[in-house]
């Protein structure tokens, strides 16, 4: 069983979209998947067409009322079970403050679940609070969805600080095993520069004693695709909504890489080997925005020096002596 958390405290980077679509593709390949929604906004729950209702068992009851996870799971697709979320979960942060062992409640709930399962995906909220701590405390693997922008790099630095703390104090099994780029536009020079900087940074960390030293930088890039944005409004995954679009092709390719990480052979896909990139109405191929991005190459240049991510005049240091901005970490 692989327990994978998808986390990034910056919102809008593709965590929920990636969680749902990877689960759907793996389930279509015969894998038994559990999805855990730890975001009080309940985007993952809504994505799958479930409307949170009063009295519905959710991750809130599992975390605060010791409800067995088996009682709260619901079947949402063939081979997919969901532990849904709701607005009540927003109160869990405060309710768990005085609870002993609050960072490992989810881990214990998963350990007590005795049904066969191949993958558990945990969709984390866009924050580094108690809910994300529970996800990191329960997961064995962490995937980081990243948008190729500078602000995402700042968020990555803060996330790595938190991971280091959790790895040392709560969950020594937690390893950062994958990073992939979402909303990737290969026409922009900035995208390629960010990818190059990230690759250089993690290459310099291979000999370091840290949870991300063996990280896989997935080759698949999740391209900008309007179908990915449309599918949640229909309560459908991308392979249900439009299986022959770039988004479906990209997530199938990413699922292949995830399976091959542990020696599993992915099935042959029915999708075409390549789908032409879509032209964006806001930014056509000949747009002067692309030329501007090339012209301002020096202005967006990043120097990455392990263990630091630096962009002048902003400096972000990854250092285990710097405490991450996680609420109540003093009691961890």
FIMI-65784 format. One record per residue (C-alpha): residue in three letters; x, y, z; residue number from 1. Coordinates in Angstrom, 1 decimal. Layout:
BEGIN
["ala", [X, Y, Z], NUM]
...
// end
This chain:
BEGIN
["unk", [0.0, 0.0, 0.0], 1]
["unk", [1.3, 3.4, -1.0], 2]
["unk", [0.2, 6.4, 1.2], 3]
["unk", [0.8, 9.6, -0.8], 4]
["unk", [0.1, 13.1, 0.3], 5]
["unk", [0.0, 15.9, -2.3], 6]
["unk", [0.9, 19.1, -0.6], 7]
["unk", [1.9, 22.7, -1.3], 8]
["unk", [0.7, 25.6, 0.9], 9]
["unk", [0.3, 27.8, -2.1], 10]
["unk", [-3.2, 27.5, -3.5], 11]
["unk", [-4.1, 26.9, -7.1], 12]
["unk", [-1.1, 24.8, -8.1], 13]
["unk", [-3.1, 21.7, -9.1], 14]
["unk", [-3.2, 19.6, -5.9], 15]
["unk", [-6.9, 18.6, -6.1], 16]
["unk", [-7.0, 18.2, -9.8], 17]
["unk", [-3.9, 16.0, -9.7], 18]
["unk", [-5.3, 13.9, -6.8], 19]
["unk", [-8.6, 13.2, -8.4], 20]
["unk", [-7.3, 12.5, -11.9], 21]
["unk", [-4.4, 10.3, -10.8], 22]
["unk", [-6.8, 8.3, -8.6], 23]
["unk", [-9.3, 7.9, -11.5], 24]
["unk", [-6.6, 6.7, -13.9], 25]
["unk", [-5.1, 4.2, -11.4], 26]
["unk", [-8.6, 3.0, -10.5], 27]
["unk", [-9.4, 2.5, -14.2], 28]
["unk", [-6.3, 0.3, -14.3], 29]
["unk", [-7.7, -2.0, -11.6], 30]
["unk", [-6.0, -0.4, -8.5], 31]
["unk", [-8.0, 0.1, -5.3], 32]
["unk", [-7.8, 3.7, -4.3], 33]
["unk", [-8.8, 5.7, -1.3], 34]
["unk", [-9.0, 9.5, -1.5], 35]
["unk", [-8.8, 11.6, 1.7], 36]
["unk", [-10.0, 15.2, 1.6], 37]
["unk", [-8.3, 17.2, 4.3], 38]
["unk", [-9.3, 20.6, 2.9], 39]
["unk", [-12.2, 22.4, 4.7], 40]
["unk", [-13.1, 23.9, 1.3], 41]
["unk", [-14.0, 20.3, 0.2], 42]
["unk", [-12.9, 20.9, -3.4], 43]
["unk", [-11.9, 17.2, -3.8], 44]
["unk", [-15.3, 16.2, -2.5], 45]
["unk", [-17.2, 18.6, -4.8], 46]
["unk", [-15.0, 17.6, -7.7], 47]
["unk", [-16.4, 14.0, -7.5], 48]
["unk", [-20.0, 15.3, -7.4], 49]
["unk", [-20.5, 14.9, -3.7], 50]
["unk", [-22.3, 17.7, -1.8], 51]
["unk", [-21.3, 17.8, 1.9], 52]
["unk", [-24.5, 17.5, 4.0], 53]
["unk", [-25.3, 17.8, 7.7], 54]
["unk", [-24.8, 14.5, 9.4], 55]
["unk", [-22.5, 13.0, 6.7], 56]
["unk", [-19.5, 11.3, 8.2], 57]
["unk", [-16.3, 13.0, 7.0], 58]
["unk", [-12.6, 13.5, 7.8], 59]
["unk", [-13.8, 15.8, 10.7], 60]
["unk", [-15.3, 12.9, 12.6], 61]
["unk", [-12.3, 10.7, 12.0], 62]
["unk", [-9.9, 13.4, 13.3], 63]
["unk", [-12.0, 14.8, 16.2], 64]
["unk", [-14.4, 12.0, 17.2], 65]
["unk", [-12.3, 8.9, 16.7], 66]
["unk", [-14.7, 7.6, 14.0], 67]
["unk", [-13.3, 4.5, 12.3], 68]
["unk", [-12.3, 5.4, 8.8], 69]
["unk", [-14.2, 2.3, 7.4], 70]
["unk", [-17.5, 3.9, 8.6], 71]
["unk", [-16.8, 7.2, 7.0], 72]
["unk", [-15.6, 6.1, 3.5], 73]
["unk", [-18.1, 6.2, 0.6], 74]
["unk", [-17.9, 4.6, -2.8], 75]
["unk", [-17.7, 7.3, -5.4], 76]
["unk", [-16.4, 5.4, -8.4], 77]
["unk", [-15.5, 1.8, -9.2], 78]
["unk", [-12.3, 1.0, -7.1], 79]
["unk", [-12.4, 4.5, -5.5], 80]
["unk", [-13.5, 5.3, -1.9], 81]
["unk", [-13.7, 8.8, -0.6], 82]
["unk", [-13.2, 10.2, 2.9], 83]
["unk", [-15.0, 13.5, 2.3], 84]
["unk", [-14.6, 16.9, 3.8], 85]
["unk", [-16.8, 19.8, 4.8], 86]
["unk", [-16.8, 23.2, 6.5], 87]
["unk", [-16.8, 21.5, 10.0], 88]
["unk", [-13.2, 20.5, 9.3], 89]
["unk", [-12.2, 24.2, 9.7], 90]
["unk", [-12.9, 23.9, 13.4], 91]
["unk", [-10.6, 20.8, 13.7], 92]
["unk", [-7.5, 23.0, 13.9], 93]
["unk", [-8.7, 24.6, 17.2], 94]
["unk", [-10.3, 21.4, 18.6], 95]
["unk", [-7.1, 19.4, 18.2], 96]
["unk", [-4.8, 21.9, 19.9], 97]
["unk", [-5.1, 20.3, 23.4], 98]
["unk", [-5.3, 16.7, 22.1], 99]
["unk", [-2.3, 14.5, 22.9], 100]
["unk", [-0.8, 12.9, 19.8], 101]
["unk", [-2.9, 15.1, 17.6], 102]
["unk", [-0.4, 15.0, 14.7], 103]
["unk", [-0.8, 11.2, 14.3], 104]
["unk", [-4.6, 10.8, 14.5], 105]
["unk", [-4.9, 10.2, 10.7], 106]
["unk", [-2.0, 7.8, 10.7], 107]
["unk", [-3.7, 5.7, 13.4], 108]
["unk", [-7.0, 5.8, 11.5], 109]
["unk", [-5.3, 4.5, 8.4], 110]
["unk", [-3.4, 1.8, 10.4], 111]
["unk", [-6.7, 0.5, 11.8], 112]
["unk", [-8.3, 0.2, 8.3], 113]
["unk", [-8.0, -3.5, 7.4], 114]
["unk", [-9.5, -3.6, 3.9], 115]
["unk", [-7.2, -4.2, 0.8], 116]
["unk", [-6.1, -1.0, -0.9], 117]
["unk", [-3.3, -0.1, -3.3], 118]
["unk", [-3.1, 3.6, -3.1], 119]
["unk", [-4.2, 6.2, -0.6], 120]
["unk", [-4.0, 9.8, -1.8], 121]
["unk", [-4.3, 12.6, 0.7], 122]
["unk", [-5.3, 16.0, -0.6], 123]
["unk", [-3.9, 18.7, 1.7], 124]
["unk", [-5.2, 22.2, 2.4], 125]
["unk", [-3.2, 25.2, 1.1], 126]
["unk", [-1.6, 25.8, 4.5], 127]
["unk", [0.9, 24.4, 6.9], 128]
["unk", [-1.4, 23.9, 9.8], 129]
["unk", [-2.6, 20.9, 11.9], 130]
["unk", [-4.5, 19.3, 9.0], 131]
["unk", [-1.4, 19.3, 6.8], 132]
["unk", [0.7, 18.0, 9.7], 133]
["unk", [-1.7, 15.1, 10.0], 134]
["unk", [-1.3, 14.3, 6.3], 135]
["unk", [2.5, 14.4, 6.6], 136]
["unk", [2.4, 12.3, 9.7], 137]
["unk", [0.3, 9.6, 8.0], 138]
["unk", [2.0, 9.6, 4.5], 139]
["unk", [5.0, 7.6, 3.5], 140]
["unk", [5.4, 9.5, 0.3], 141]
["unk", [5.0, 13.2, -0.6], 142]
["unk", [4.3, 14.5, -4.1], 143]
["unk", [4.7, 18.2, -4.7], 144]
["unk", [2.7, 19.8, -7.5], 145]
["unk", [4.4, 23.0, -8.5], 146]
["unk", [3.5, 25.8, -10.8], 147]
["unk", [6.5, 27.2, -12.7], 148]
["unk", [6.5, 30.6, -11.1], 149]
["unk", [8.7, 32.4, -8.6], 150]
["unk", [6.1, 32.5, -5.8], 151]
["unk", [5.8, 28.7, -6.0], 152]
["unk", [9.5, 28.5, -5.3], 153]
["unk", [9.0, 30.5, -2.1], 154]
["unk", [6.3, 28.1, -1.1], 155]
["unk", [8.5, 25.1, -1.9], 156]
["unk", [11.2, 26.4, 0.6], 157]
["unk", [8.6, 26.7, 3.4], 158]
["unk", [7.2, 23.3, 2.6], 159]
["unk", [10.7, 21.7, 2.7], 160]
["unk", [11.3, 23.2, 6.1], 161]
["unk", [8.1, 21.7, 7.5], 162]
["unk", [8.8, 18.3, 5.9], 163]
["unk", [12.2, 18.3, 7.6], 164]
["unk", [10.7, 19.0, 11.0], 165]
["unk", [8.0, 16.3, 10.5], 166]
["unk", [10.5, 13.8, 9.3], 167]
["unk", [12.7, 14.3, 12.5], 168]
["unk", [9.9, 14.6, 15.1], 169]
["unk", [6.8, 12.8, 13.9], 170]
["unk", [7.2, 10.5, 10.9], 171]
["unk", [10.7, 9.3, 10.0], 172]
["unk", [9.2, 7.2, 7.1], 173]
["unk", [8.1, 10.3, 5.3], 174]
["unk", [10.1, 10.9, 2.1], 175]
["unk", [9.6, 13.4, -0.7], 176]
["unk", [9.4, 11.0, -3.6], 177]
["unk", [8.0, 13.1, -6.5], 178]
["unk", [7.7, 16.6, -7.9], 179]
["unk", [5.8, 17.6, -11.0], 180]
["unk", [4.8, 20.8, -12.8], 181]
["unk", [1.2, 21.8, -13.4], 182]
["unk", [-0.2, 24.5, -15.7], 183]
["unk", [3.1, 24.3, -17.7], 184]
["unk", [3.4, 26.4, -20.8], 185]
["unk", [6.5, 25.4, -22.8], 186]
["unk", [6.3, 28.5, -24.9], 187]
["unk", [7.4, 30.7, -22.0], 188]
["unk", [11.1, 30.9, -21.3], 189]
["unk", [10.3, 31.4, -17.6], 190]
["unk", [8.9, 27.9, -17.4], 191]
["unk", [12.1, 26.3, -18.7], 192]
["unk", [14.2, 28.4, -16.4], 193]
["unk", [12.3, 27.5, -13.3], 194]
["unk", [12.5, 23.8, -14.3], 195]
["unk", [16.2, 24.1, -14.8], 196]
["unk", [16.7, 25.8, -11.4], 197]
["unk", [14.6, 23.2, -9.6], 198]
["unk", [16.6, 20.3, -11.2], 199]
["unk", [19.9, 21.9, -10.3], 200]
["unk", [18.8, 22.5, -6.7], 201]
["unk", [17.7, 18.9, -6.1], 202]
["unk", [20.7, 17.5, -7.9], 203]
["unk", [22.9, 19.3, -5.3], 204]
["unk", [20.8, 17.6, -2.5], 205]
["unk", [21.5, 14.0, -3.6], 206]
["unk", [24.2, 13.5, -0.9], 207]
["unk", [22.5, 15.5, 1.8], 208]
["unk", [20.8, 13.9, 4.8], 209]
["unk", [17.3, 15.0, 4.0], 210]
["unk", [13.9, 13.4, 3.1], 211]
["unk", [14.1, 14.7, -0.5], 212]
["unk", [17.5, 13.4, -1.4], 213]
["unk", [16.0, 10.7, -3.6], 214]
["unk", [13.2, 12.8, -5.1], 215]
["unk", [12.0, 11.9, -8.6], 216]
["unk", [11.4, 15.0, -10.8], 217]
["unk", [8.7, 13.6, -13.1], 218]
["unk", [9.3, 14.1, -16.8], 219]
["unk", [5.6, 14.6, -17.4], 220]
["unk", [4.5, 18.2, -17.5], 221]
["unk", [0.8, 18.9, -16.9], 222]
["unk", [0.1, 21.4, -19.6], 223]
["unk", [-2.5, 24.2, -19.5], 224]
["unk", [-5.7, 22.6, -20.6], 225]
["unk", [-9.2, 24.1, -20.5], 226]
["unk", [-10.8, 20.7, -20.2], 227]
["unk", [-9.1, 20.2, -16.8], 228]
["unk", [-10.7, 23.4, -15.7], 229]
["unk", [-14.1, 22.5, -17.0], 230]
["unk", [-14.4, 18.9, -15.7], 231]
["unk", [-15.0, 19.8, -11.9], 232]
["unk", [-18.1, 21.8, -12.8], 233]
["unk", [-19.6, 18.6, -14.2], 234]
["unk", [-18.5, 16.4, -11.2], 235]
["unk", [-16.3, 14.4, -13.6], 236]
["unk", [-12.7, 13.3, -13.8], 237]
["unk", [-10.8, 14.2, -16.9], 238]
["unk", [-11.1, 10.6, -18.4], 239]
["unk", [-14.9, 10.8, -17.9], 240]
["unk", [-15.2, 14.3, -19.3], 241]
["unk", [-12.8, 14.2, -22.2], 242]
["unk", [-10.4, 11.3, -22.4], 243]
["unk", [-8.8, 12.5, -25.7], 244]
["unk", [-7.6, 15.8, -24.5], 245]
["unk", [-4.1, 17.0, -23.4], 246]
["unk", [-5.0, 16.9, -19.8], 247]
["unk", [-6.0, 13.2, -20.0], 248]
["unk", [-2.9, 12.3, -21.9], 249]
["unk", [-0.6, 14.1, -19.4], 250]
["unk", [-2.2, 12.5, -16.3], 251]
["unk", [-2.0, 9.1, -18.0], 252]
["unk", [1.7, 9.7, -18.6], 253]
["unk", [2.2, 10.8, -15.0], 254]
["unk", [0.4, 7.7, -13.7], 255]
["unk", [2.7, 5.6, -15.8], 256]
["unk", [5.7, 7.2, -14.1], 257]
["unk", [4.2, 6.8, -10.6], 258]
["unk", [3.6, 3.0, -11.2], 259]
["unk", [7.1, 2.5, -12.6], 260]
["unk", [8.6, 4.1, -9.4], 261]
["unk", [7.9, 0.8, -7.6], 262]
["unk", [8.5, -1.5, -10.6], 263]
["unk", [4.9, -1.8, -11.7], 264]
["unk", [4.4, -2.1, -15.5], 265]
["unk", [1.7, 0.4, -16.7], 266]
["unk", [-0.8, -0.9, -19.3], 267]
["unk", [-0.8, 0.3, -22.8], 268]
["unk", [-2.8, 3.4, -23.1], 269]
["unk", [-5.6, 3.9, -25.6], 270]
["unk", [-4.8, 7.5, -25.9], 271]
["unk", [-2.8, 8.8, -28.9], 272]
["unk", [1.0, 9.0, -28.3], 273]
["unk", [0.8, 12.8, -28.6], 274]
["unk", [-1.8, 15.5, -28.8], 275]
["unk", [-1.0, 18.9, -30.2], 276]
["unk", [-0.7, 21.6, -27.6], 277]
["unk", [-3.8, 23.8, -27.4], 278]
["unk", [-3.6, 27.5, -28.3], 279]
["unk", [-4.6, 29.7, -25.5], 280]
["unk", [-7.0, 32.5, -26.5], 281]
["unk", [-5.4, 34.8, -24.0], 282]
["unk", [-1.9, 34.1, -25.3], 283]
["unk", [-1.5, 32.9, -28.9], 284]
["unk", [1.8, 31.5, -30.1], 285]
["unk", [2.8, 34.8, -31.7], 286]
["unk", [1.9, 36.8, -28.6], 287]
["unk", [4.3, 39.6, -27.6], 288]
["unk", [4.0, 38.3, -24.1], 289]
["unk", [6.3, 35.5, -25.0], 290]
["unk", [8.8, 37.9, -26.5], 291]
["unk", [8.6, 40.0, -23.3], 292]
["unk", [9.3, 36.9, -21.3], 293]
["unk", [12.4, 36.2, -23.4], 294]
["unk", [13.5, 39.9, -23.2], 295]
["unk", [13.2, 39.9, -19.4], 296]
["unk", [15.2, 36.7, -18.9], 297]
["unk", [17.7, 38.5, -16.7], 298]
["unk", [15.0, 40.0, -14.5], 299]
["unk", [13.6, 36.6, -13.6], 300]
["unk", [16.9, 34.7, -13.3], 301]
["unk", [17.1, 32.5, -10.2], 302]
["unk", [20.3, 31.4, -8.5], 303]
["unk", [19.8, 28.2, -6.6], 304]
["unk", [22.5, 27.1, -4.2], 305]
["unk", [21.9, 24.2, -1.8], 306]
["unk", [20.5, 24.5, 0.7], 307]
["unk", [19.1, 27.9, -0.3], 308]
["unk", [16.6, 29.2, -2.8], 309]
["unk", [17.7, 32.7, -3.6], 310]
["unk", [16.1, 35.4, -5.7], 311]
["unk", [17.3, 38.9, -5.1], 312]
["unk", [16.1, 40.9, -3.2], 313]
["unk", [14.2, 38.1, -1.6], 314]
["unk", [16.1, 35.4, 0.3], 315]
["unk", [14.6, 32.1, 1.5], 316]
["unk", [16.7, 29.7, 3.5], 317]
["unk", [16.1, 26.0, 3.9], 318]
["unk", [17.6, 25.3, 7.3], 319]
["unk", [16.5, 23.0, 10.0], 320]
["unk", [17.3, 25.6, 12.5], 321]
["unk", [14.6, 27.8, 11.1], 322]
["unk", [11.2, 26.8, 12.4], 323]
["unk", [8.5, 26.5, 9.7], 324]
["unk", [5.3, 28.5, 10.0], 325]
["unk", [3.2, 25.6, 11.4], 326]
["unk", [0.8, 26.3, 14.1], 327]
["unk", [1.5, 24.7, 17.4], 328]
["unk", [4.8, 23.1, 16.3], 329]
["unk", [6.4, 23.9, 19.6], 330]
["unk", [4.5, 21.0, 21.1], 331]
["unk", [5.3, 18.5, 18.4], 332]
// end
